[in-house]
Each structure stands twice: as structure tokens, then as C-alpha cells.
Amino acid sequence: MDATVSSASLDFWVPSQEAWANSKKRVELPNGMSMAYTDFGDPSGAPLLLIHGYTDNSRAWSLNGPYLRGRRLIAIDLRGHGQSSVTDTYSVDELANDVALFIDKLGLGKIDVAGHSLGSITAQVLAAFYPDKVNSIVLVNSTLKVNAGPGEFLWDTVMDLSYPLDPDGALMSEWFWNPTPIDPTFLHYSIQEAARTDERTWRGVLRALSTTDLAPIQSLIKAKVMIIWGDLDPLFDLGSQEALRAVHPDAEILTIEGAGHNPNWEHPEKVAKAILRFLAR
């Protein structure tokens, strides 16, 4: 079969890893961007917009899909990622504007949003600048500020790379390391797709993040907030979480012990069910 059906009914559908790339749809945005996305789950459910992390794509939420029952799931490819348009600039304001235009283009109205890493940063900016489009935001391994400038691990690693990348090279192995075993088929496709990501995206996102501080705009966020964090995250540490929680004292908090930067991959059912409980409230 080309897809995984996670129930006896075809009313809830999640593409298989093998079929994921070919399941994507595409929409042209008013700013000239072409955005790819995967529309799955329950087509009659309330929409939940899913935003992936740096060098990932909509597949990043595929493991959670079977457990997000009752929701229409719309996972996008941010600009430069997956099958969306590649550009030269990747400011978080541009990323959020793309998403806002996408929400309008599909006529989704005011929706719930979950974002992981770069996707969670985009979700914060979306909720701050476009509050009429966001009910709730779930921030998975997020931060207010990324240590991404010269002298930091991310900068010194990414800026010295030779492109295109070798999917079997040491970097990809390190980039996708997790303390908890990940579904191997998902991991295989994710590594292949990240390695094909354009050099402009790898470097452009990092340049944008190196100058980004979201603290000044937090007061603009009126949406309900949930913060999920793996306590072995090597990128966004406990201090980052404390700063984020300080500006959202009413946020619901879930710390997953023993998980790294990708708890939505390491514990997909636990994360998905926690998201559903939060949104149900």
C-alpha cells in the first residue's frame, strides 16, 4: 500500500514514510513563494498546523500523525525546505509571514499551531504578529534566542560545510543523533532530504537565527501556550526553558526526561497525546 491507515476507517489517514514525499500538495502564495504541505489526519477535524525544524520538512511530524486523532493535520515545508521555494533570505519574520499567507490561502481561519525548534520560533513570531490567526501554540524544544553566531557549534559546523552534503557522512550522523532510538525508516528519509537541502537554506537560516531575539515580542502573544522540552537537549538548555517559561507563566509545561532535541520523534505518542490534551482544554 502507498499509505498507512491508522484505523479501520479511511476517515483518518497518514501517509507512509515511503509515500510521504509524493503525498504533498502545493500552493502559490501572494508573495511569490510556492509552499508545499501534507494534508492528512481527519479531514473533518479542526485543523492543527504543524511546523518543522531546521533542515527538516513536513515529514518531521509524520511519527506523531497516527496519535493526533480527531484533527485535520496540515504539515508545511517552510521556505527552502522540502519541496517549497528556495530563497536567499530566511528571517523569522519572513517565515512567519509565509505561514500567515498560507493560512489565508487555505481559508483555515484562526487555528492551533505546533512547532518544533525552528518551527517553534516561527510559531512564536506568527502568534505575536498575526494574533488573529492563532488560538494556541505548542512549542517543542524552543527558545527565545539561539546561540548560533560565530564561535558557536551551529555556526562553526554549518558555515564550513561543502555542499551538497553526503547523507552517509559524519555530519548527518551527528545532526540526527538522538538519545532515544528513532524509527529507522523515518530517519533514513529524513537524512536523505536534509542532505539535499540547498546551501542557501542551511546558511541563510543560520544567519537569520544568529541575530534573532524573540524576548521583546513576547507580550504580543495572546494565544494559549504549551512548552514541551527534552531535558537532554544539547541546543536549547534549561536556561533557555526558564527564560521562555518566565515570559509565559501560565503556559502548560511538559518536560520529557531522557529525551534530546527531538522529543516528538523520540516519544511520538507521548508528545501527540499531550498536545491533544492541551488543545482540548
C-alpha positions in Angstrom: 0.0 0.0 0.0 1.1 3.6 -0.6 -0.1 4.9 2.8 -0.7 3.9 6.3 -4.3 4.0 7.5 -4.2 4.2 11.3 -7.7 2.9 11.9 -10.3 0.7 10.3 -11.9 3.8 8.7 -10.4 5.8 5.9 -11.5 8.9 7.7 -8.1 9.1 9.4 -5.2 8.8 7.0 -1.5 9.2 7.5 0.9 8.7 4.5 3.6 6.0 4.9 7.2 7.1 5.0 7.7 5.7 1.5 4.7 7.7 0.2 5.3 10.9 2.2 7.2 13.0 -0.4 4.7 12.2 -3.2 1.7 12.9 -0.9 2.5 16.6 -0.8 0.3 19.3 -2.2 1.5 22.8 -3.3 0.0 26.3 -3.1 1.2 29.6 -4.6 1.4 32.4 -2.1 0.8 36.1 -2.9 4.4 36.9 -2.1 5.6 34.6 -4.9 6.5 31.7 -2.7 5.5 28.2 -3.6 4.7 26.3 -0.4 4.4 22.5 -0.2 2.4 20.8 2.5 0.9 17.5 3.6 -2.8 17.4 4.5 -3.6 14.3 6.5 -5.4 13.0 9.6 -9.1 13.5 9.9 -10.4 15.8 7.1 -13.4 16.8 9.1 -11.4 17.7 12.3 -10.3 21.1 13.5 -7.1 22.0 11.7 -3.8 21.8 13.5 -0.9 23.4 11.7 2.5 21.6 12.2 5.8 23.4 11.6 9.1 21.5 11.4 12.6 22.3 12.4 15.8 23.5 10.7 16.6 21.4 7.5 13.5 19.2 8.1 10.2 19.2 6.3 6.6 18.2 6.8 7.8 14.6 7.4 9.1 15.7 10.8 5.5 15.3 12.1 4.8 12.0 10.4 5.5 9.9 13.5 3.0 11.9 15.6 0.3 11.8 13.0 -1.3 8.4 14.0 -1.8 9.7 17.6 -3.2 13.1 16.7 -6.7 11.6 16.2 -9.7 13.8 15.5 -7.7 16.6 14.0 -7.0 17.7 10.4 -3.3 17.8 10.3 -1.6 20.3 7.9 2.2 20.0 8.0 4.1 22.5 5.9 7.5 22.8 4.3 9.0 26.2 5.3 10.7 28.2 2.6 13.9 26.5 1.4 12.9 23.2 3.0 11.4 20.0 1.5 9.6 21.0 -1.7 9.0 24.7 -1.0 10.7 27.5 -2.9 14.3 28.2 -2.1 15.2 31.9 -1.5 18.2 33.9 -0.4 16.7 35.2 2.9 15.2 33.4 5.9 14.4 35.9 8.6 11.9 34.7 11.2 9.6 37.5 10.1 9.6 36.2 6.6 9.0 32.6 7.7 6.0 33.7 9.8 4.6 35.8 7.0 4.8 32.9 4.7 2.7 30.8 7.2 0.2 33.7 7.7 -0.3 33.9 3.9 -0.6 30.1 3.8 -3.3 30.1 6.4 -5.3 32.7 4.5 -4.8 30.9 1.2 -6.3 27.7 2.5 -9.0 29.6 4.4 -8.1 28.0 7.7 -9.3 30.8 9.9 -7.9 31.0 13.4 -6.1 27.7 14.2 -3.9 25.8 16.6 -0.2 25.6 15.8 2.5 23.3 16.9 6.2 23.9 16.0 9.4 22.1 16.7 12.7 24.0 17.1 12.8 26.5 14.1 9.2 25.8 13.7 8.5 26.8 17.3 10.4 30.0 16.8 8.3 30.7 13.7 5.1 29.9 15.7 6.1 32.5 18.3 6.5 35.2 15.7 3.3 34.1 13.9 1.3 34.3 17.2 2.9 37.7 18.1 2.4 39.4 14.7 -0.7 37.7 13.5 -2.8 37.0 16.7 -6.0 36.8 14.6 -4.7 33.6 13.1 -3.6 31.7 16.2 -5.6 30.1 19.0 -2.9 28.1 20.7 0.8 27.4 20.2 2.7 24.3 21.2 6.4 25.0 21.4 8.5 21.8 21.2 12.2 22.3 22.2 12.0 26.0 21.8 13.9 29.1 22.9 13.8 32.9 22.8 17.3 33.2 21.4 19.5 30.8 19.5 23.3 30.7 20.2 24.0 30.5 16.5 26.7 33.1 15.9 30.4 32.7 15.1 32.2 30.6 17.7 29.1 28.6 18.4 28.7 24.9 17.4 26.0 25.5 14.8 27.8 28.4 13.0 31.2 26.8 13.0 29.8 23.5 11.8 27.4 24.7 9.1 29.4 27.6 7.6 32.4 25.3 6.9 30.5 22.6 5.1 30.9 21.6 1.5 27.6 21.3 -0.4 25.8 19.2 -1.4 26.2 17.1 1.7 26.9 13.4 1.9 23.9 11.7 3.5 26.3 9.0 4.8 28.8 11.5 6.1 29.7 12.2 9.7 27.7 15.4 9.9 24.4 13.8 9.1 25.0 11.1 11.6 25.7 13.8 14.3 22.9 16.1 13.1 20.3 13.3 13.5 21.7 11.8 16.7 19.1 11.3 19.5 19.5 9.7 22.9 16.4 7.5 22.2 16.2 5.2 19.1 14.2 6.7 16.2 12.1 4.8 13.7 14.8 3.8 11.1 12.7 4.3 8.0 11.7 7.8 9.1 15.4 8.5 9.9 16.6 7.3 6.5 14.3 9.5 4.5 14.8 12.5 6.8 18.6 12.3 6.5 18.4 12.0 2.7 16.1 15.0 2.5 18.2 17.1 4.8 21.3 16.3 2.8 19.6 17.6 -0.3 18.6 20.9 1.4 20.1 23.8 -0.6 23.2 25.6 0.7 21.3 28.9 0.7 18.9 27.4 3.2 21.5 25.9 5.5 23.4 29.1 5.7 20.6 31.6 5.4 18.6 30.2 8.3 21.6 30.2 10.5 22.5 33.8 9.6 18.9 34.8 10.5 18.9 33.0 13.8 22.3 34.4 14.8 20.7 37.9 15.0 17.2 36.9 16.4 16.0 37.6 19.9 12.3 37.0 20.5 12.1 38.4 24.0 10.8 41.8 23.0 7.8 40.5 21.2 6.5 38.0 23.8 4.0 40.4 25.2 2.2 40.4 21.8 1.4 36.7 22.1 -2.2 36.3 23.3 -2.5 32.6 22.3 -2.5 29.8 24.9 1.0 28.3 25.2 2.3 24.8 25.9 6.1 24.2 26.2 7.5 20.7 25.6 11.2 20.1 26.2 13.5 17.1 26.2 15.9 17.6 29.2 18.9 16.2 27.3 18.6 18.9 24.5 22.2 19.9 23.6 21.0 23.1 21.8 18.3 24.7 24.0 19.2 24.1 27.6 17.5 24.5 30.9 18.3 28.2 31.0 16.6 28.7 27.6 13.5 26.9 29.0 13.5 29.0 32.2 13.6 32.2 30.1 10.8 31.0 27.9 8.7 30.0 30.9 9.3 33.3 32.7 7.6 35.2 29.9 4.7 32.7 29.7 4.0 32.0 33.4 0.6 30.4 32.5 2.0 28.1 30.0 1.5 24.3 30.3 4.8 22.6 30.8 5.9 19.1 29.8 9.5 18.0 30.4 10.4 14.7 28.9 13.3 13.2 30.9 15.9 11.4 28.8 14.8 13.0 25.5 17.0 15.2 23.4 16.3 17.9 20.9 13.6 15.9 19.1 11.1 14.5 21.7 8.4 14.5 19.0 10.5 11.8 17.2 11.8 10.0 20.3 8.4 9.8 22.0 5.8 10.5 19.3 2.8 9.0 21.0 3.5 10.8 24.3 4.0 14.1 22.7 1.0 13.8 20.4 -1.3 12.9 23.3 0.0 15.7 25.4 -0.7 18.1 22.6 -4.3 16.8 22.2 -4.9 17.1 26.0 -3.7 20.7 26.0 -5.7 21.7 22.9 -8.8 20.0 24.4 -8.6 22.4 27.4 
